[in-house]
Amino acid sequence: MDGLQINFQSLSVAPEALLLLLGALVLDLVMSGRARQWGNLDPTVWLIAATGVLEHRLNRADRSPGKRLFRGTVVVVMLVGGAWATGWGFTMVAEILPFGWVVFAGVLAGLIVQRSPIDEARTVGKAIASGGLGPARAQAVLILGPRAAKLDGAALARNTVAYLAEQLADGLVGSVFWFVLLGLPGVFAYRAIRIAGVMMPEDNRQFEAFGMVATRLSNVVVMLPAVLAGVLIAAAAVFSPGAVPARALKVMGADRRKHPSPPLGWSVGSLVGALGLAVGSVGAVGSGGRRDASPADISRAVYVYGITGLLTFGLVAVLALARFMA
């Protein structure tokens, strides 16, 4: 009985951070989209809400460009500071409270975007395969935005493949990268910056100077994760039927700057190159590749995505083992 009590007490102590990351990756992967409807408990919802409130209060079109730039900078500082403090708070919960690490792992899983892009891409692929362009467009609008309402089946498939590559760099590798470097405060701050960059894009007239810092900082923090994601995708292509690793590296290197968000061009170029596709207008990422994409290409992209996720998990496991043996 005493032995059971000792084991129970030992379980209440937080494991090593990288082990918690591995657990969060597994938790995110096994939870279906329906199970992940956490509502107001989802940390991403907190960040989106905070960004929306601050933007609404401080973004004024009648201000000079200089004042709007200053106000936009203030928003970014407040978001990053608040996100960092929140991450630090949950870290303290894991270290101080018994079984606080369970809360820590759940919050971390909520910040990692791994499973949902797979489910979303499969839904679009099934809708295209069923022959119903209307339902396929309706599903695609949820992930690609309003422009998807005017795309044909091949364009929907191409853009869904690109979406998978973007989410792989941004939501999975990016979150893992910043957690490994800076812990939970780092991944909270990273997600805050990326969300601010999406919600306050500099190239949108409504934001312009106000969103300049958010947009450019967003590109900076995702650059290294996107490069790493591109390399991992090329490595995953080795184990993926029909994918070509050499072409993945070639397109990634040659066409990465042609993507609307240059940092994400690394991962998008690698995935569309591996599959022999082209996305965007003529001369865009993967120029010379096929444009007649199909649901089968989405399935192939999901396969490469899955292998890349396994490689990412493996890297974290190796780091955890190295830290344990040090």
C-alpha positions as CSV (number, residue, x, y, z in Angstrom):
1,M,0.0,0.0,0.0
2,D,2.9,2.3,0.9
3,G,4.5,1.5,-2.4
4,L,1.3,2.5,-4.3
5,Q,1.2,5.8,-2.3
6,I,4.8,6.5,-3.3
7,N,4.2,5.8,-6.9
8,F,1.1,8.0,-6.9
9,Q,3.0,10.9,-5.3
10,S,5.8,10.5,-7.9
11,L,3.3,10.8,-10.7
12,S,2.1,14.1,-9.2
13,V,5.5,15.6,-10.0
14,A,6.0,17.3,-13.4
15,P,8.0,15.2,-15.9
16,E,10.8,16.7,-17.9
17,A,9.5,19.4,-20.3
18,L,10.4,17.6,-23.5
19,L,8.4,14.5,-22.3
20,L,5.5,16.8,-21.7
21,L,5.9,18.0,-25.3
22,L,5.9,14.5,-26.6
23,G,2.7,13.8,-24.5
24,A,1.1,17.0,-25.9
25,L,1.9,15.9,-29.5
26,V,0.3,12.5,-28.9
27,L,-2.7,14.1,-27.2
28,D,-3.3,16.5,-30.1
29,L,-2.9,13.7,-32.6
30,V,-5.4,11.3,-31.0
31,M,-8.1,13.9,-30.4
32,S,-10.5,14.2,-33.3
33,G,-11.8,17.6,-34.4
34,R,-15.0,17.0,-32.5
35,A,-13.1,16.2,-29.3
36,R,-11.1,19.3,-29.7
37,Q,-14.0,21.7,-29.4
38,W,-12.8,23.2,-26.2
39,G,-14.6,26.5,-26.6
40,N,-13.4,29.2,-24.3
41,L,-10.8,26.8,-22.8
42,D,-8.8,26.7,-26.0
43,P,-5.7,29.0,-25.5
44,T,-5.8,29.9,-29.2
45,V,-9.3,31.4,-28.6
46,W,-7.8,33.5,-25.8
47,L,-5.1,34.9,-28.2
48,I,-7.6,35.6,-31.0
49,A,-10.0,37.4,-28.6
50,A,-7.2,39.5,-27.0
51,T,-5.9,40.5,-30.5
52,G,-9.4,41.5,-31.6
53,V,-10.1,43.6,-28.5
54,L,-6.8,45.5,-28.7
55,E,-7.1,46.1,-32.4
56,H,-10.6,47.4,-32.1
57,R,-9.7,49.8,-29.3
58,L,-6.4,51.1,-30.7
59,N,-6.7,51.0,-34.5
60,R,-8.0,54.4,-35.7
61,A,-8.1,55.2,-39.4
62,D,-8.1,58.9,-38.7
63,R,-4.7,58.8,-37.0
64,S,-1.4,59.6,-38.8
65,P,0.7,56.7,-40.1
66,G,3.3,57.4,-37.4
67,K,0.7,57.2,-34.6
68,R,-0.9,54.1,-36.1
69,L,2.5,52.4,-36.3
70,F,3.1,53.3,-32.6
71,R,-0.3,52.0,-31.6
72,G,0.2,48.8,-33.6
73,T,3.6,48.3,-31.9
74,V,1.9,48.7,-28.5
75,V,-0.6,46.0,-29.4
76,V,2.2,43.6,-30.3
77,V,4.1,44.3,-27.1
78,M,1.0,43.9,-25.0
79,L,0.1,40.6,-26.7
80,V,3.6,39.1,-26.5
81,G,4.0,40.3,-22.9
82,G,0.6,38.9,-21.9
83,A,1.2,35.6,-23.8
84,W,4.6,35.2,-22.2
85,A,3.2,35.8,-18.7
86,T,0.4,33.3,-19.3
87,G,2.8,30.7,-20.4
88,W,5.0,31.4,-17.4
89,G,2.0,31.1,-15.1
90,F,1.1,27.6,-16.5
91,T,4.7,26.6,-16.1
92,M,4.5,27.5,-12.4
93,V,1.3,25.6,-12.1
94,A,3.1,22.5,-13.5
95,E,6.1,23.0,-11.1
96,I,4.2,23.8,-7.9
97,L,0.8,22.1,-7.9
98,P,0.4,18.3,-7.7
99,F,-0.6,17.0,-11.2
100,G,-0.3,20.6,-12.5
101,W,1.7,19.1,-15.3
102,V,-1.6,17.6,-16.7
103,V,-3.0,21.2,-17.1
104,F,0.4,22.2,-18.7
105,A,0.2,19.4,-21.2
106,G,-3.4,20.1,-22.1
107,V,-2.7,23.8,-22.7
108,L,0.4,23.0,-24.8
109,A,-1.7,20.6,-26.9
110,G,-4.1,23.4,-27.5
111,L,-1.3,25.5,-28.9
112,I,0.0,22.8,-31.3
113,V,-1.8,22.6,-34.7
114,Q,-1.1,19.0,-35.9
115,R,-4.3,16.9,-36.3
116,S,-6.8,19.5,-37.4
117,P,-5.2,20.3,-40.8
118,I,-5.3,16.6,-41.7
119,D,-9.0,16.4,-40.9
120,E,-9.7,19.6,-42.8
121,A,-7.8,18.5,-45.9
122,R,-9.4,15.1,-45.9
123,T,-12.9,16.7,-45.7
124,V,-12.1,18.9,-48.8
125,G,-10.7,15.9,-50.7
126,K,-13.8,13.8,-50.0
127,A,-16.0,16.6,-51.1
128,I,-14.1,17.1,-54.4
129,A,-14.1,13.3,-55.0
130,S,-17.9,13.1,-54.5
131,G,-18.3,15.4,-57.5
132,G,-20.0,18.2,-55.6
133,L,-18.1,21.4,-56.3
134,G,-20.4,23.4,-54.1
135,P,-19.9,21.4,-51.0
136,A,-16.1,21.2,-51.7
137,R,-16.0,25.0,-52.0
138,A,-18.0,25.4,-48.8
139,Q,-15.5,23.2,-46.9
140,A,-12.5,24.9,-48.5
141,V,-13.7,28.4,-47.6
142,L,-13.3,27.4,-43.9
143,I,-9.6,26.9,-44.4
144,L,-8.6,28.9,-47.5
145,G,-10.9,31.9,-47.1
146,P,-13.5,33.5,-49.4
147,R,-11.3,33.1,-52.5
148,A,-12.0,29.3,-52.4
149,A,-15.7,30.0,-53.4
150,K,-14.5,30.7,-57.0
151,L,-12.0,27.9,-57.4
152,D,-12.5,24.8,-59.5
153,G,-11.8,21.3,-58.3
154,A,-8.1,21.2,-59.4
155,A,-7.4,24.6,-57.8
156,L,-9.1,23.6,-54.6
157,A,-6.9,20.5,-54.4
158,R,-3.7,22.5,-55.2
159,N,-4.5,25.1,-52.6
160,T,-5.4,22.5,-50.0
161,V,-2.0,20.9,-50.5
162,A,-0.4,24.3,-50.0
163,Y,-2.5,24.8,-46.9
164,L,-1.2,21.6,-45.4
165,A,2.4,22.7,-46.0
166,E,1.7,26.1,-44.4
167,Q,0.1,24.6,-41.3
168,L,2.9,22.1,-41.0
169,A,5.5,24.9,-40.7
170,D,3.3,27.3,-38.7
171,G,1.3,25.2,-36.4
172,L,3.4,22.1,-35.8
173,V,7.1,22.7,-36.4
174,G,6.8,26.3,-35.3
175,S,5.2,25.5,-32.0
176,V,7.6,22.6,-31.3
177,F,10.6,24.8,-32.3
178,W,9.8,27.6,-30.0
179,F,8.8,25.3,-27.1
180,V,12.2,23.6,-27.3
181,L,13.9,27.0,-27.3
182,L,11.9,28.9,-24.8
183,G,9.4,26.6,-23.1
184,L,5.6,27.2,-22.8
185,P,6.1,31.1,-22.5
186,G,7.9,30.9,-25.9
187,V,5.3,29.0,-27.7
188,F,2.5,31.2,-26.2
189,A,4.4,34.3,-27.5
190,Y,5.0,32.7,-30.9
191,R,1.3,31.9,-31.4
192,A,0.4,35.4,-30.2
193,I,2.7,36.9,-32.8
194,R,1.5,34.7,-35.6
195,I,-2.2,35.3,-34.8
196,A,-1.5,39.1,-34.7
197,G,0.2,38.9,-38.1
198,V,-2.9,37.1,-39.6
199,M,-5.5,39.4,-38.0
200,M,-3.6,42.6,-38.7
201,P,-1.9,42.1,-42.1
202,E,0.2,45.0,-43.3
203,D,-1.0,44.7,-46.9
204,N,-4.7,45.2,-45.9
205,R,-5.7,48.9,-46.2
206,Q,-7.6,48.7,-42.9
207,F,-4.3,48.0,-41.1
208,E,-1.3,49.3,-43.1
209,A,1.0,51.0,-40.7
210,F,-0.9,49.7,-37.7
211,G,-0.1,46.1,-38.7
212,M,3.4,46.6,-39.9
213,V,5.2,45.4,-36.8
214,A,2.8,42.4,-36.4
215,T,3.2,41.3,-40.0
216,R,7.0,41.6,-40.1
217,L,7.6,40.1,-36.7
218,S,5.3,37.2,-37.7
219,N,7.5,36.5,-40.8
220,V,10.6,36.6,-38.6
221,V,9.5,34.1,-36.0
222,V,8.2,31.6,-38.5
223,M,11.3,31.7,-40.8
224,L,13.5,29.1,-39.1
225,P,10.6,26.7,-38.4
226,A,9.6,27.0,-42.1
227,V,13.1,26.1,-43.2
228,L,13.2,23.2,-40.9
229,A,9.7,22.1,-42.0
230,G,10.9,22.2,-45.6
231,V,13.9,20.0,-44.9
232,L,11.7,17.6,-42.9
233,I,9.2,17.3,-45.7
234,A,12.0,16.5,-48.2
235,A,13.2,13.8,-45.7
236,A,9.6,12.5,-45.4
237,A,9.4,12.3,-49.2
238,V,12.0,9.5,-49.0
239,F,9.4,7.3,-47.2
240,S,6.4,8.5,-49.2
241,P,5.3,6.5,-52.4
242,G,5.4,8.7,-55.5
243,A,7.1,11.7,-53.7
244,V,10.5,12.9,-55.0
245,P,12.9,14.3,-52.4
246,A,15.3,15.8,-54.8
247,R,12.5,17.8,-56.5
248,A,11.3,18.9,-53.1
249,L,14.7,20.5,-52.3
250,K,15.0,22.0,-55.8
251,V,11.6,23.7,-55.8
252,M,12.0,24.8,-52.1
253,G,15.3,26.5,-53.0
254,A,14.2,28.0,-56.3
255,D,10.6,29.1,-55.7
256,R,10.4,29.9,-51.9
257,R,10.3,33.7,-52.5
258,K,7.4,33.4,-54.9
259,H,5.0,32.5,-52.1
260,P,2.8,35.4,-50.8
261,S,4.4,34.8,-47.4
262,P,8.1,34.2,-48.3
263,P,9.0,32.3,-45.1
264,L,6.2,29.7,-45.7
265,G,7.5,29.3,-49.2
266,W,10.1,26.9,-47.8
267,S,7.5,24.4,-46.7
268,V,5.1,25.0,-49.5
269,G,7.8,24.7,-52.1
270,S,9.1,21.5,-50.5
271,L,5.7,19.8,-50.4
272,V,4.4,20.8,-53.9
273,G,7.8,20.0,-55.3
274,A,7.8,16.5,-53.7
275,L,4.4,15.9,-55.3
276,G,5.2,17.4,-58.7
277,L,2.6,20.1,-58.4
278,A,2.4,23.9,-58.9
279,V,0.4,26.4,-56.9
280,G,-0.4,30.0,-57.5
281,S,-0.4,31.8,-60.8
282,V,1.9,30.9,-63.7
283,G,5.5,31.1,-62.6
284,A,4.6,30.7,-58.9
285,V,5.7,28.0,-56.5
286,G,6.5,24.7,-58.3
287,S,6.5,26.3,-61.8
288,G,6.7,23.5,-64.3
289,G,4.7,21.1,-62.1
290,R,1.2,19.8,-62.6
291,R,-1.8,22.0,-62.1
292,D,-4.4,19.3,-62.6
293,A,-4.4,18.3,-58.9
294,S,-6.9,15.9,-57.6
295,P,-8.2,14.4,-54.3
296,A,-5.5,11.8,-54.7
297,D,-2.9,14.5,-54.5
298,I,-4.5,15.7,-51.2
299,S,-4.2,12.1,-49.9
300,R,-0.5,12.0,-50.9
301,A,0.1,15.3,-49.2
302,V,-1.6,14.1,-46.0
303,Y,0.7,11.0,-46.1
304,V,3.8,13.2,-46.4
305,Y,2.4,15.4,-43.7
306,G,2.0,12.4,-41.4
307,I,5.5,11.2,-42.0
308,T,6.9,14.7,-41.4
309,G,5.0,14.7,-38.1
310,L,6.6,11.4,-37.1
311,L,10.0,12.8,-37.9
312,T,9.3,15.8,-35.8
313,F,8.2,13.6,-32.9
314,G,11.4,11.6,-33.4
315,L,13.6,14.7,-33.2
316,V,12.0,15.7,-30.0
317,A,12.4,12.2,-28.6
318,V,16.1,12.2,-29.5
319,L,16.5,15.6,-27.7
320,A,14.7,14.3,-24.7
321,L,16.9,11.2,-24.6
322,A,20.1,13.3,-25.0
323,R,19.0,15.6,-22.1
324,F,18.2,12.5,-20.0
325,M,21.6,11.0,-20.6
326,A,23.6,14.3,-20.2
